[in-house]
Amino acid sequence: MRARTGVFAPVIAALGAGFMFFVVTNLAVFAGDLYPHTWAGLVEDFTAALPFYRNQIRRRCAFTAALFGLHAAATREYARRIATT
C-alpha cells in the first residue's frame, strides 16, 4: 500500500470541517431569537457571519500548512539522519 504524501486531502478536510462548523453554528444562531425565522433572516444571519468565516479559512489554511509542513520536514530530517548512520 502506497502512503499518501499529497496536500489535497488535508486541505479539503480542513476546509470541509471549517465549512461544516460555519453552517452548524450559524444555523444554531438562526434558531435562537437574534434573527427572524424567515428566509431573509437566514440570509442576514449567514451574511453577517461571512467576515468571520473568511478569517477562519485563513487560519485553517495556515495551521494545516504548518502542521503538515513541519511533519514532512521532521520526517525528511529523520530519514536523512538514518541514512547517514
N, CA, C and O atoms as a Maestro MAE file, in Angstrom:
{
 s_m_m2io_version
 :::
 2.0.0
}

f_m_ct {
 s_m_title
 :::
 protein
 m_atom[340] {
  # First column is atom index #
  i_m_mmod_type
  r_m_x_coord
  r_m_y_coord
  r_m_z_coord
  i_m_residue_number
  s_m_chain_name
  s_m_pdb_residue_name
  s_m_pdb_atom_name
  i_m_atomic_number
  :::
  1 25 0.844 -1.181 0.000 1 A "MET " " N  " 7
  2 3 0.000 0.000 0.000 1 A "MET " " CA " 6
  3 2 0.888 1.243 0.000 1 A "MET " " C  " 6
  4 15 1.816 1.346 0.802 1 A "MET " " O  " 8
  5 25 0.608 2.170 -0.885 2 A "ARG " " N  " 7
  6 3 1.395 3.385 -1.036 2 A "ARG " " CA " 6
  7 2 0.894 4.451 -0.060 2 A "ARG " " C  " 6
  8 15 -0.311 4.659 0.085 2 A "ARG " " O  " 8
  9 25 1.834 5.121 0.603 3 A "ALA " " N  " 7
  10 3 1.469 6.187 1.538 3 A "ALA " " CA " 6
  11 2 1.134 7.446 0.750 3 A "ALA " " C  " 6
  12 15 1.782 7.752 -0.251 3 A "ALA " " O  " 8
  13 25 0.129 8.167 1.202 4 A "ARG " " N  " 7
  14 3 -0.246 9.429 0.559 4 A "ARG " " CA " 6
  15 2 0.656 10.539 1.059 4 A "ARG " " C  " 6
  16 15 0.861 10.700 2.262 4 A "ARG " " O  " 8
  17 25 1.185 11.294 0.132 5 A "THR " " N  " 7
  18 3 2.045 12.406 0.517 5 A "THR " " CA " 6
  19 2 1.559 13.721 -0.064 5 A "THR " " C  " 6
  20 15 2.255 14.731 0.040 5 A "THR " " O  " 8
  21 25 0.376 13.733 -0.677 6 A "GLY " " N  " 7
  22 3 -0.152 14.943 -1.295 6 A "GLY " " CA " 6
  23 2 -0.752 15.899 -0.274 6 A "GLY " " C  " 6
  24 15 -0.980 15.551 0.884 6 A "GLY " " O  " 8
  25 25 -0.994 17.096 -0.738 7 A "VAL " " N  " 7
  26 3 -1.574 18.120 0.129 7 A "VAL " " CA " 6
  27 2 -3.075 18.247 -0.094 7 A "VAL " " C  " 6
  28 15 -3.750 18.957 0.651 7 A "VAL " " O  " 8
  29 25 -3.607 17.572 -1.107 8 A "PHE " " N  " 7
  30 3 -5.007 17.722 -1.460 8 A "PHE " " CA " 6
  31 2 -5.945 17.260 -0.340 8 A "PHE " " C  " 6
  32 15 -6.858 17.997 0.032 8 A "PHE " " O  " 8
  33 25 -5.741 16.081 0.191 9 A "ALA " " N  " 7
  34 3 -6.638 15.526 1.201 9 A "ALA " " CA " 6
  35 2 -6.661 16.352 2.492 9 A "ALA " " C  " 6
  36 15 -7.750 16.649 2.983 9 A "ALA " " O  " 8
  37 25 -5.518 16.736 3.064 10 A "PRO " " N  " 7
  38 3 -5.579 17.550 4.288 10 A "PRO " " CA " 6
  39 2 -6.229 18.916 4.074 10 A "PRO " " C  " 6
  40 15 -6.937 19.407 4.953 10 A "PRO " " O  " 8
  41 25 -5.997 19.523 2.931 11 A "VAL " " N  " 7
  42 3 -6.595 20.838 2.669 11 A "VAL " " CA " 6
  43 2 -8.104 20.711 2.523 11 A "VAL " " C  " 6
  44 15 -8.848 21.518 3.082 11 A "VAL " " O  " 8
  45 25 -8.564 19.717 1.784 12 A "ILE " " N  " 7
  46 3 -10.004 19.501 1.628 12 A "ILE " " CA " 6
  47 2 -10.642 19.174 2.972 12 A "ILE " " C  " 6
  48 15 -11.730 19.666 3.272 12 A "ILE " " O  " 8
  49 25 -9.985 18.353 3.783 13 A "ALA " " N  " 7
  50 3 -10.526 18.020 5.104 13 A "ALA " " CA " 6
  51 2 -10.612 19.257 5.995 13 A "ALA " " C  " 6
  52 15 -11.611 19.445 6.689 13 A "ALA " " O  " 8
  53 25 -9.600 20.086 5.986 14 A "ALA " " N  " 7
  54 3 -9.603 21.293 6.814 14 A "ALA " " CA " 6
  55 2 -10.680 22.263 6.362 14 A "ALA " " C  " 6
  56 15 -11.409 22.811 7.189 14 A "ALA " " O  " 8
  57 25 -10.787 22.479 5.058 15 A "LEU " " N  " 7
  58 3 -11.802 23.401 4.554 15 A "LEU " " CA " 6
  59 2 -13.210 22.835 4.729 15 A "LEU " " C  " 6
  60 15 -14.143 23.583 5.022 15 A "LEU " " O  " 8
  61 25 -13.370 21.547 4.554 16 A "GLY " " N  " 7
  62 3 -14.681 20.918 4.757 16 A "GLY " " CA " 6
  63 2 -15.131 20.994 6.201 16 A "GLY " " C  " 6
  64 15 -16.300 21.265 6.478 16 A "GLY " " O  " 8
  65 25 -14.213 20.756 7.121 17 A "ALA " " N  " 7
  66 3 -14.552 20.851 8.540 17 A "ALA " " CA " 6
  67 2 -14.908 22.288 8.914 17 A "ALA " " C  " 6
  68 15 -15.834 22.521 9.691 17 A "ALA " " O  " 8
  69 25 -14.172 23.246 8.359 18 A "GLY " " N  " 7
  70 3 -14.476 24.653 8.618 18 A "GLY " " CA " 6
  71 2 -15.830 25.050 8.070 18 A "GLY " " C  " 6
  72 15 -16.562 25.805 8.709 18 A "GLY " " O  " 8
  73 25 -16.176 24.545 6.878 19 A "PHE " " N  " 7
  74 3 -17.477 24.841 6.287 19 A "PHE " " CA " 6
  75 2 -18.608 24.248 7.124 19 A "PHE " " C  " 6
  76 15 -19.625 24.902 7.355 19 A "PHE " " O  " 8
  77 25 -18.426 23.013 7.574 20 A "MET " " N  " 7
  78 3 -19.463 22.382 8.420 20 A "MET " " CA " 6
  79 2 -19.644 23.151 9.722 20 A "MET " " C  " 6
  80 15 -20.771 23.342 10.177 20 A "MET " " O  " 8
  81 25 -18.547 23.591 10.322 21 A "PHE " " N  " 7
  82 3 -18.630 24.393 11.543 21 A "PHE " " CA " 6
  83 2 -19.391 25.684 11.275 21 A "PHE " " C  " 6
  84 15 -20.239 26.080 12.074 21 A "PHE " " O  " 8
  85 25 -19.095 26.346 10.157 22 A "PHE " " N  " 7
  86 3 -19.770 27.586 9.777 22 A "PHE " " CA " 6
  87 2 -21.276 27.366 9.643 22 A "PHE " " C  " 6
  88 15 -22.065 28.145 10.179 22 A "PHE " " O  " 8
  89 25 -21.670 26.333 8.949 23 A "VAL " " N  " 7
  90 3 -23.090 26.066 8.720 23 A "VAL " " CA " 6
  91 2 -23.804 25.713 10.020 23 A "VAL " " C  " 6
  92 15 -24.863 26.266 10.315 23 A "VAL " " O  " 8
  93 25 -23.237 24.803 10.792 24 A "VAL " " N  " 7
  94 3 -23.901 24.349 12.021 24 A "VAL " " CA " 6
  95 2 -24.029 25.477 13.036 24 A "VAL " " C  " 6
  96 15 -25.094 25.656 13.627 24 A "VAL " " O  " 8
  97 25 -22.970 26.232 13.246 25 A "THR " " N  " 7
  98 3 -23.048 27.298 14.246 25 A "THR " " CA " 6
  99 2 -23.981 28.421 13.807 25 A "THR " " C  " 6
  100 15 -24.675 29.009 14.637 25 A "THR " " O  " 8
  101 25 -24.005 28.722 12.518 26 A "ASN " " N  " 7
  102 3 -24.914 29.770 12.066 26 A "ASN " " CA " 6
  103 2 -26.361 29.314 12.068 26 A "ASN " " C  " 6
  104 15 -27.255 30.131 12.291 26 A "ASN " " O  " 8
  105 25 -26.617 28.060 11.831 27 A "LEU " " N  " 7
  106 3 -27.977 27.547 11.976 27 A "LEU " " CA " 6
  107 2 -28.415 27.580 13.438 27 A "LEU " " C  " 6
  108 15 -29.583 27.830 13.736 27 A "LEU " " O  " 8
  109 25 -27.475 27.329 14.348 28 A "ALA " " N  " 7
  110 3 -27.805 27.408 15.776 28 A "ALA " " CA " 6
  111 2 -28.127 28.850 16.180 28 A "ALA " " C  " 6
  112 15 -29.049 29.084 16.962 28 A "ALA " " O  " 8
  113 25 -27.377 29.804 15.655 29 A "VAL " " N  " 7
  114 3 -27.669 31.217 15.930 29 A "VAL " " CA " 6
  115 2 -29.021 31.588 15.337 29 A "VAL " " C  " 6
  116 15 -29.803 32.304 15.962 29 A "VAL " " O  " 8
  117 25 -29.295 31.101 14.132 30 A "PHE " " N  " 7
  118 3 -30.572 31.390 13.482 30 A "PHE " " CA " 6
  119 2 -31.736 30.798 14.275 30 A "PHE " " C  " 6
  120 15 -32.817 31.385 14.309 30 A "PHE " " O  " 8
  121 25 -31.534 29.659 14.906 31 A "ALA " " N  " 7
  122 3 -32.590 29.022 15.691 31 A "ALA " " CA " 6
  123 2 -32.920 29.814 16.948 31 A "ALA " " C  " 6
  124 15 -34.007 29.657 17.504 31 A "ALA " " O  " 8
  125 25 -32.010 30.655 17.405 32 A "GLY " " N  " 7
  126 3 -32.267 31.481 18.583 32 A "GLY " " CA " 6
  127 2 -33.189 32.638 18.249 32 A "GLY " " C  " 6
  128 15 -33.927 32.594 17.264 32 A "GLY " " O  " 8
  129 25 -33.143 33.657 19.065 33 A "ASP " " N  " 7
  130 3 -34.047 34.798 18.898 33 A "ASP " " CA " 6
  131 2 -33.380 36.018 18.289 33 A "ASP " " C  " 6
  132 15 -33.981 37.093 18.280 33 A "ASP " " O  " 8
  133 25 -32.167 35.895 17.784 34 A "LEU " " N  " 7
  134 3 -31.434 37.043 17.269 34 A "LEU " " CA " 6
  135 2 -31.930 37.487 15.897 34 A "LEU " " C  " 6
  136 15 -31.946 38.683 15.605 34 A "LEU " " O  " 8
  137 25 -32.335 36.541 15.054 35 A "TYR " " N  " 7
  138 3 -32.792 36.840 13.700 35 A "TYR " " CA " 6
  139 2 -34.217 36.325 13.527 35 A "TYR " " C  " 6
  140 15 -34.598 35.335 14.152 35 A "TYR " " O  " 8
  141 25 -35.014 36.994 12.680 36 A "PRO " " N  " 7
  142 3 -36.373 36.483 12.421 36 A "PRO " " CA " 6
  143 2 -36.306 35.155 11.674 36 A "PRO " " C  " 6
  144 15 -35.402 34.931 10.869 36 A "PRO " " O  " 8
  145 25 -37.256 34.290 11.942 37 A "HIS " " N  " 7
  146 3 -37.252 32.951 11.345 37 A "HIS " " CA " 6
  147 2 -37.909 32.986 9.974 37 A "HIS " " C  " 6
  148 15 -38.966 32.395 9.755 37 A "HIS " " O  " 8
  149 25 -37.259 33.691 9.058 38 A "THR " " N  " 7
  150 3 -37.687 33.784 7.666 38 A "THR " " CA " 6
  151 2 -36.462 33.571 6.788 38 A "THR " " C  " 6
  152 15 -35.340 33.503 7.289 38 A "THR " " O  " 8
  153 25 -36.677 33.463 5.456 39 A "TRP " " N  " 7
  154 3 -35.546 33.331 4.545 39 A "TRP " " CA " 6
  155 2 -34.654 34.557 4.629 39 A "TRP " " C  " 6
  156 15 -33.430 34.449 4.558 39 A "TRP " " O  " 8
  157 25 -35.270 35.723 4.780 40 A "ALA " " N  " 7
  158 3 -34.476 36.952 4.889 40 A "ALA " " CA " 6
  159 2 -33.627 36.934 6.157 40 A "ALA " " C  " 6
  160 15 -32.483 37.386 6.145 40 A "ALA " " O  " 8
  161 25 -34.187 36.409 7.255 41 A "GLY " " N  " 7
  162 3 -33.428 36.289 8.493 41 A "GLY " " CA " 6
  163 2 -32.268 35.319 8.365 41 A "GLY " " C  " 6
  164 15 -31.186 35.559 8.901 41 A "GLY " " O  " 8
  165 25 -32.495 34.216 7.649 42 A "LEU " " N  " 7
  166 3 -31.426 33.237 7.434 42 A "LEU " " CA " 6
  167 2 -30.304 33.836 6.592 42 A "LEU " " C  " 6
  168 15 -29.125 33.656 6.897 42 A "LEU " " O  " 8
  169 25 -30.676 34.545 5.536 43 A "VAL " " N  " 7
  170 3 -29.675 35.186 4.685 43 A "VAL " " CA " 6
  171 2 -28.918 36.243 5.481 43 A "VAL " " C  " 6
  172 15 -27.698 36.353 5.353 43 A "VAL " " O  " 8
  173 25 -29.620 37.018 6.296 44 A "GLU " " N  " 7
  174 3 -28.966 38.041 7.122 44 A "GLU " " CA " 6
  175 2 -27.986 37.410 8.106 44 A "GLU " " C  " 6
  176 15 -26.891 37.930 8.320 44 A "GLU " " O  " 8
  177 25 -28.381 36.295 8.699 45 A "ASP " " N  " 7
  178 3 -27.516 35.579 9.647 45 A "ASP " " CA " 6
  179 2 -26.223 35.121 8.973 45 A "ASP " " C  " 6
  180 15 -25.134 35.367 9.491 45 A "ASP " " O  " 8
  181 25 -26.336 34.460 7.828 46 A "PHE " " N  " 7
  182 3 -25.147 33.958 7.145 46 A "PHE " " CA " 6
  183 2 -24.303 35.089 6.572 46 A "PHE " " C  " 6
  184 15 -23.076 34.994 6.540 46 A "PHE " " O  " 8
  185 25 -24.949 36.155 6.122 47 A "THR " " N  " 7
  186 3 -24.208 37.298 5.594 47 A "THR " " CA " 6
  187 2 -23.405 37.980 6.691 47 A "THR " " C  " 6
  188 15 -22.268 38.392 6.464 47 A "THR " " O  " 8
  189 25 -23.981 38.101 7.863 48 A "ALA " " N  " 7
  190 3 -23.274 38.733 8.983 48 A "ALA " " CA " 6
  191 2 -22.069 37.905 9.421 48 A "ALA " " C  " 6
  192 15 -21.125 38.450 9.993 48 A "ALA " " O  " 8
  193 25 -22.086 36.608 9.162 49 A "ALA " " N  " 7
  194 3 -21.002 35.724 9.611 49 A "ALA " " CA " 6
  195 2 -19.878 35.586 8.589 49 A "ALA " " C  " 6
  196 15 -18.833 35.024 8.915 49 A "ALA " " O  " 8
  197 25 -20.055 36.077 7.372 50 A "LEU " " N  " 7
  198 3 -19.037 35.890 6.334 50 A "LEU " " CA " 6
  199 2 -17.656 36.452 6.682 50 A "LEU " " C  " 6
  200 15 -16.663 35.788 6.385 50 A "LEU " " O  " 8
  201 25 -17.533 37.645 7.298 51 A "PRO " " N  " 7
  202 3 -16.180 38.110 7.650 51 A "PRO " " CA " 6
  203 2 -15.458 37.168 8.613 51 A "PRO " " C  " 6
  204 15 -14.242 36.993 8.524 51 A "PRO " " O  " 8
  205 25 -16.205 36.568 9.525 52 A "PHE " " N  " 7
  206 3 -15.594 35.624 10.460 52 A "PHE " " CA " 6
  207 2 -15.177 34.343 9.731 52 A "PHE " " C  " 6
  208 15 -14.142 33.757 10.050 52 A "PHE " " O  " 8
  209 25 -15.972 33.912 8.764 53 A "TYR " " N  " 7
  210 3 -15.657 32.707 8.003 53 A "TYR " " CA " 6
  211 2 -14.399 32.905 7.163 53 A "TYR " " C  " 6
  212 15 -13.572 31.999 7.057 53 A "TYR " " O  " 8
  213 25 -14.254 34.076 6.574 54 A "ARG " " N  " 7
  214 3 -13.054 34.374 5.773 54 A "ARG " " CA " 6
  215 2 -11.798 34.260 6.644 54 A "ARG " " C  " 6
  216 15 -10.798 33.682 6.220 54 A "ARG " " O  " 8
  217 25 -11.852 34.810 7.852 55 A "ASN " " N  " 7
  218 3 -10.704 34.702 8.760 55 A "ASN " " CA " 6
  219 2 -10.477 33.264 9.203 55 A "ASN " " C  " 6
  220 15 -9.336 32.838 9.380 55 A "ASN " " O  " 8
  221 25 -11.554 32.522 9.380 56 A "GLN " " N  " 7
  222 3 -11.430 31.121 9.776 56 A "GLN " " CA " 6
  223 2 -10.718 30.329 8.678 56 A "GLN " " C  " 6
  224 15 -9.877 29.480 8.975 56 A "GLN " " O  " 8
  225 25 -11.044 30.595 7.430 57 A "ILE " " N  " 7
  226 3 -10.393 29.892 6.312 57 A "ILE " " CA " 6
  227 2 -8.901 30.198 6.304 57 A "ILE " " C  " 6
  228 15 -8.077 29.301 6.126 57 A "ILE " " O  " 8
  229 25 -8.561 31.459 6.495 58 A "ARG " " N  " 7
  230 3 -7.135 31.835 6.527 58 A "ARG " " CA " 6
  231 2 -6.392 31.117 7.651 58 A "ARG " " C  " 6
  232 15 -5.299 30.589 7.447 58 A "ARG " " O  " 8
  233 25 -6.993 31.103 8.833 59 A "ARG " " N  " 7
  234 3 -6.340 30.439 9.977 59 A "ARG " " CA " 6
  235 2 -6.212 28.941 9.751 59 A "ARG " " C  " 6
  236 15 -5.169 28.357 10.047 59 A "ARG " " O  " 8
  237 25 -7.257 28.313 9.230 60 A "ARG " " N  " 7
  238 3 -7.205 26.868 8.995 60 A "ARG " " CA " 6
  239 2 -6.147 26.507 7.963 60 A "ARG " " C  " 6
  240 15 -5.419 25.529 8.136 60 A "ARG " " O  " 8
  241 25 -6.054 27.286 6.897 61 A "CYS " " N  " 7
  242 3 -5.035 27.013 5.872 61 A "CYS " " CA " 6
  243 2 -3.630 27.185 6.444 61 A "CYS " " C  " 6
  244 15 -2.743 26.376 6.174 61 A "CYS " " O  " 8
  245 25 -3.432 28.231 7.228 62 A "ALA " " N  " 7
  246 3 -2.114 28.460 7.827 62 A "ALA " " CA " 6
  247 2 -1.766 27.342 8.806 62 A "ALA " " C  " 6
  248 15 -0.639 26.845 8.796 62 A "ALA " " O  " 8
  249 25 -2.712 26.940 9.645 63 A "PHE " " N  " 7
  250 3 -2.454 25.880 10.623 63 A "PHE " " CA " 6
  251 2 -2.197 24.550 9.922 63 A "PHE " " C  " 6
  252 15 -1.280 23.818 10.293 63 A "PHE " " O  " 8
  253 25 -3.003 24.237 8.914 64 A "THR " " N  " 7
  254 3 -2.826 22.976 8.188 64 A "THR " " CA " 6
  255 2 -1.476 22.935 7.490 64 A "THR " " C  " 6
  256 15 -0.792 21.911 7.515 64 A "THR " " O  " 8
  257 25 -1.086 24.047 6.866 65 A "ALA " " N  " 7
  258 3 0.217 24.096 6.197 65 A "ALA " " CA " 6
  259 2 1.347 23.938 7.209 65 A "ALA " " C  " 6
  260 15 2.311 23.217 6.954 65 A "ALA " " O  " 8
  261 25 1.235 24.608 8.358 66 A "ALA " " N  " 7
  262 3 2.286 24.499 9.369 66 A "ALA " " CA " 6
  263 2 2.357 23.080 9.938 66 A "ALA " " C  " 6
  264 15 3.445 22.523 10.080 66 A "ALA " " O  " 8
  265 25 1.215 22.504 10.258 67 A "LEU " " N  " 7
  266 3 1.188 21.172 10.856 67 A "LEU " " CA " 6
  267 2 1.774 20.120 9.922 67 A "LEU " " C  " 6
  268 15 2.660 19.360 10.312 67 A "LEU " " O  " 8
  269 25 1.279 20.080 8.695 68 A "PHE " " N  " 7
  270 3 1.746 19.053 7.770 68 A "PHE " " CA " 6
  271 2 3.127 19.388 7.215 68 A "PHE " " C  " 6
  272 15 3.899 18.481 6.902 68 A "PHE " " O  " 8
  273 25 3.448 20.663 7.090 69 A "GLY " " N  " 7
  274 3 4.786 21.049 6.653 69 A "GLY " " CA " 6
  275 2 5.844 20.670 7.666 69 A "GLY " " C  " 6
  276 15 6.903 20.157 7.302 69 A "GLY " " O  " 8
  277 25 5.567 20.919 8.934 70 A "LEU " " N  " 7
  278 3 6.515 20.527 9.981 70 A "LEU " " CA " 6
  279 2 6.663 19.016 10.056 70 A "LEU " " C  " 6
  280 15 7.762 18.506 10.274 70 A "LEU " " O  " 8
  281 25 5.558 18.298 9.877 71 A "HIS " " N  " 7
  282 3 5.634 16.836 9.893 71 A "HIS " " CA " 6
  283 2 6.486 16.329 8.730 71 A "HIS " " C  " 6
  284 15 7.310 15.431 8.906 71 A "HIS " " O  " 8
  285 25 6.290 16.899 7.551 72 A "ALA " " N  " 7
  286 3 7.084 16.488 6.387 72 A "ALA " " CA " 6
  287 2 8.560 16.817 6.588 72 A "ALA " " C  " 6
  288 15 9.425 16.015 6.234 72 A "ALA " " O  " 8
  289 25 8.856 17.986 7.152 73 A "ALA " " N  " 7
  290 3 10.253 18.366 7.395 73 A "ALA " " CA " 6
  291 2 10.892 17.439 8.421 73 A "ALA " " C  " 6
  292 15 12.039 17.024 8.256 73 A "ALA " " O  " 8
  293 25 10.155 17.115 9.478 74 A "ALA " " N  " 7
  294 3 10.690 16.220 10.507 74 A "ALA " " CA " 6
  295 2 10.920 14.814 9.942 74 A "ALA " " C  " 6
  296 15 11.918 14.171 10.268 74 A "ALA " " O  " 8
  297 25 10.014 14.342 9.110 75 A "THR " " N  " 7
  298 3 10.166 13.020 8.501 75 A "THR " " CA " 6
  299 2 11.380 12.986 7.573 75 A "THR " " C  " 6
  300 15 12.142 12.019 7.579 75 A "THR " " O  " 8
  301 25 11.558 14.042 6.777 76 A "ARG " " N  " 7
  302 3 12.716 14.128 5.884 76 A "ARG " " CA " 6
  303 2 14.017 14.163 6.682 76 A "ARG " " C  " 6
  304 15 14.977 13.477 6.332 76 A "ARG " " O  " 8
  305 25 14.052 14.944 7.734 77 A "GLU " " N  " 7
  306 3 15.261 15.047 8.568 77 A "GLU " " CA " 6
  307 2 15.574 13.710 9.227 77 A "GLU " " C  " 6
  308 15 16.734 13.304 9.295 77 A "GLU " " O  " 8
  309 25 14.543 13.028 9.711 78 A "TYR " " N  " 7
  310 3 14.742 11.717 10.328 78 A "TYR " " CA " 6
  311 2 15.312 10.730 9.310 78 A "TYR " " C  " 6
  312 15 16.246 9.988 9.613 78 A "TYR " " O  " 8
  313 25 14.743 10.726 8.097 79 A "ALA " " N  " 7
  314 3 15.246 9.825 7.065 79 A "ALA " " CA " 6
  315 2 16.689 10.158 6.685 79 A "ALA " " C  " 6
  316 15 17.488 9.257 6.429 79 A "ALA " " O  " 8
  317 25 17.018 11.436 6.648 80 A "ARG " " N  " 7
  318 3 18.391 11.855 6.319 80 A "ARG " " CA " 6
  319 2 19.348 11.373 7.392 80 A "ARG " " C  " 6
  320 15 20.431 10.880 7.076 80 A "ARG " " O  " 8
  321 25 18.972 11.504 8.645 81 A "ARG " " N  " 7
  322 3 19.852 11.075 9.748 81 A "ARG " " CA " 6
  323 2 20.038 9.569 9.775 81 A "ARG " " C  " 6
  324 15 21.130 9.069 10.049 81 A "ARG " " O  " 8
  325 25 18.973 8.859 9.493 82 A "ILE " " N  " 7
  326 3 19.063 7.388 9.462 82 A "ILE " " CA " 6
  327 2 19.984 6.950 8.309 82 A "ILE " " C  " 6
  328 15 20.766 6.011 8.458 82 A "ILE " " O  " 8
  329 25 19.887 7.628 7.177 83 A "ALA " " N  " 7
  330 3 20.690 7.251 6.012 83 A "ALA " " CA " 6
  331 2 22.178 7.538 6.219 83 A "ALA " " C  " 6
  332 15 23.014 6.856 5.628 83 A "ALA " " O  " 8
  333 25 22.528 8.527 7.042 84 A "THR " " N  " 7
  334 3 23.939 8.870 7.238 84 A "THR " " CA " 6
  335 2 24.587 8.007 8.319 84 A "THR " " C  " 6
  336 15 25.811 8.029 8.452 84 A "THR " " O  " 8
  337 25 23.833 7.268 9.072 85 A "THR " " N  " 7
  338 3 24.442 6.448 10.133 85 A "THR " " CA " 6
  339 2 24.726 5.052 9.681 85 A "THR " " C  " 6
  340 15 25.236 4.244 10.457 85 A "THR " " O  " 8
  :::
 }
 m_bond[339] {
  # First column is bond index #
  i_m_from
  i_m_to
  i_m_order
  :::
  1 1 2 1
  2 2 3 1
  3 3 4 2
  4 3 5 1
  5 5 6 1
  6 6 7 1
  7 7 8 2
  8 7 9 1
  9 9 10 1
  10 10 11 1
  11 11 12 2
  12 11 13 1
  13 13 14 1
  14 14 15 1
  15 15 16 2
  16 15 17 1
  17 17 18 1
  18 18 19 1
  19 19 20 2
  20 19 21 1
  21 21 22 1
  22 22 23 1
  23 23 24 2
  24 23 25 1
  25 25 26 1
  26 26 27 1
  27 27 28 2
  28 27 29 1
  29 29 30 1
  30 30 31 1
  31 31 32 2
  32 31 33 1
  33 33 34 1
  34 34 35 1
  35 35 36 2
  36 35 37 1
  37 37 38 1
  38 38 39 1
  39 39 40 2
  40 39 41 1
  41 41 42 1
  42 42 43 1
  43 43 44 2
  44 43 45 1
  45 45 46 1
  46 46 47 1
  47 47 48 2
  48 47 49 1
  49 49 50 1
  50 50 51 1
  51 51 52 2
  52 51 53 1
  53 53 54 1
  54 54 55 1
  55 55 56 2
  56 55 57 1
  57 57 58 1
  58 58 59 1
  59 59 60 2
  60 59 61 1
  61 61 62 1
  62 62 63 1
  63 63 64 2
  64 63 65 1
  65 65 66 1
  66 66 67 1
  67 67 68 2
  68 67 69 1
  69 69 70 1
  70 70 71 1
  71 71 72 2
  72 71 73 1
  73 73 74 1
  74 74 75 1
  75 75 76 2
  76 75 77 1
  77 77 78 1
  78 78 79 1
  79 79 80 2
  80 79 81 1
  81 81 82 1
  82 82 83 1
  83 83 84 2
  84 83 85 1
  85 85 86 1
  86 86 87 1
  87 87 88 2
  88 87 89 1
  89 89 90 1
  90 90 91 1
  91 91 92 2
  92 91 93 1
  93 93 94 1
  94 94 95 1
  95 95 96 2
  96 95 97 1
  97 97 98 1
  98 98 99 1
  99 99 100 2
  100 99 101 1
  101 101 102 1
  102 102 103 1
  103 103 104 2
  104 103 105 1
  105 105 106 1
  106 106 107 1
  107 107 108 2
  108 107 109 1
  109 109 110 1
  110 110 111 1
  111 111 112 2
  112 111 113 1
  113 113 114 1
  114 114 115 1
  115 115 116 2
  116 115 117 1
  117 117 118 1
  118 118 119 1
  119 119 120 2
  120 119 121 1
  121 121 122 1
  122 122 123 1
  123 123 124 2
  124 123 125 1
  125 125 126 1
  126 126 127 1
  127 127 128 2
  128 127 129 1
  129 129 130 1
  130 130 131 1
  131 131 132 2
  132 131 133 1
  133 133 134 1
  134 134 135 1
  135 135 136 2
  136 135 137 1
  137 137 138 1
  138 138 139 1
  139 139 140 2
  140 139 141 1
  141 141 142 1
  142 142 143 1
  143 143 144 2
  144 143 145 1
  145 145 146 1
  146 146 147 1
  147 147 148 2
  148 147 149 1
  149 149 150 1
  150 150 151 1
  151 151 152 2
  152 151 153 1
  153 153 154 1
  154 154 155 1
  155 155 156 2
  156 155 157 1
  157 157 158 1
  158 158 159 1
  159 159 160 2
  160 159 161 1
  161 161 162 1
  162 162 163 1
  163 163 164 2
  164 163 165 1
  165 165 166 1
  166 166 167 1
  167 167 168 2
  168 167 169 1
  169 169 170 1
  170 170 171 1
  171 171 172 2
  172 171 173 1
  173 173 174 1
  174 174 175 1
  175 175 176 2
  176 175 177 1
  177 177 178 1
  178 178 179 1
  179 179 180 2
  180 179 181 1
  181 181 182 1
  182 182 183 1
  183 183 184 2
  184 183 185 1
  185 185 186 1
  186 186 187 1
  187 187 188 2
  188 187 189 1
  189 189 190 1
  190 190 191 1
  191 191 192 2
  192 191 193 1
  193 193 194 1
  194 194 195 1
  195 195 196 2
  196 195 197 1
  197 197 198 1
  198 198 199 1
  199 199 200 2
  200 199 201 1
  201 201 202 1
  202 202 203 1
  203 203 204 2
  204 203 205 1
  205 205 206 1
  206 206 207 1
  207 207 208 2
  208 207 209 1
  209 209 210 1
  210 210 211 1
  211 211 212 2
  212 211 213 1
  213 213 214 1
  214 214 215 1
  215 215 216 2
  216 215 217 1
  217 217 218 1
  218 218 219 1
  219 219 220 2
  220 219 221 1
  221 221 222 1
  222 222 223 1
  223 223 224 2
  224 223 225 1
  225 225 226 1
  226 226 227 1
  227 227 228 2
  228 227 229 1
  229 229 230 1
  230 230 231 1
  231 231 232 2
  232 231 233 1
  233 233 234 1
  234 234 235 1
  235 235 236 2
  236 235 237 1
  237 237 238 1
  238 238 239 1
  239 239 240 2
  240 239 241 1
  241 241 242 1
  242 242 243 1
  243 243 244 2
  244 243 245 1
  245 245 246 1
  246 246 247 1
  247 247 248 2
  248 247 249 1
  249 249 250 1
  250 250 251 1
  251 251 252 2
  252 251 253 1
  253 253 254 1
  254 254 255 1
  255 255 256 2
  256 255 257 1
  257 257 258 1
  258 258 259 1
  259 259 260 2
  260 259 261 1
  261 261 262 1
  262 262 263 1
  263 263 264 2
  264 263 265 1
  265 265 266 1
  266 266 267 1
  267 267 268 2
  268 267 269 1
  269 269 270 1
  270 270 271 1
  271 271 272 2
  272 271 273 1
  273 273 274 1
  274 274 275 1
  275 275 276 2
  276 275 277 1
  277 277 278 1
  278 278 279 1
  279 279 280 2
  280 279 281 1
  281 281 282 1
  282 282 283 1
  283 283 284 2
  284 283 285 1
  285 285 286 1
  286 286 287 1
  287 287 288 2
  288 287 289 1
  289 289 290 1
  290 290 291 1
  291 291 292 2
  292 291 293 1
  293 293 294 1
  294 294 295 1
  295 295 296 2
  296 295 297 1
  297 297 298 1
  298 298 299 1
  299 299 300 2
  300 299 301 1
  301 301 302 1
  302 302 303 1
  303 303 304 2
  304 303 305 1
  305 305 306 1
  306 306 307 1
  307 307 308 2
  308 307 309 1
  309 309 310 1
  310 310 311 1
  311 311 312 2
  312 311 313 1
  313 313 314 1
  314 314 315 1
  315 315 316 2
  316 315 317 1
  317 317 318 1
  318 318 319 1
  319 319 320 2
  320 319 321 1
  321 321 322 1
  322 322 323 1
  323 323 324 2
  324 323 325 1
  325 325 326 1
  326 326 327 1
  327 327 328 2
  328 327 329 1
  329 329 330 1
  330 330 331 1
  331 331 332 2
  332 331 333 1
  333 333 334 1
  334 334 335 1
  335 335 336 2
  336 335 337 1
  337 337 338 1
  338 338 339 1
  339 339 340 2
  :::
 }
}
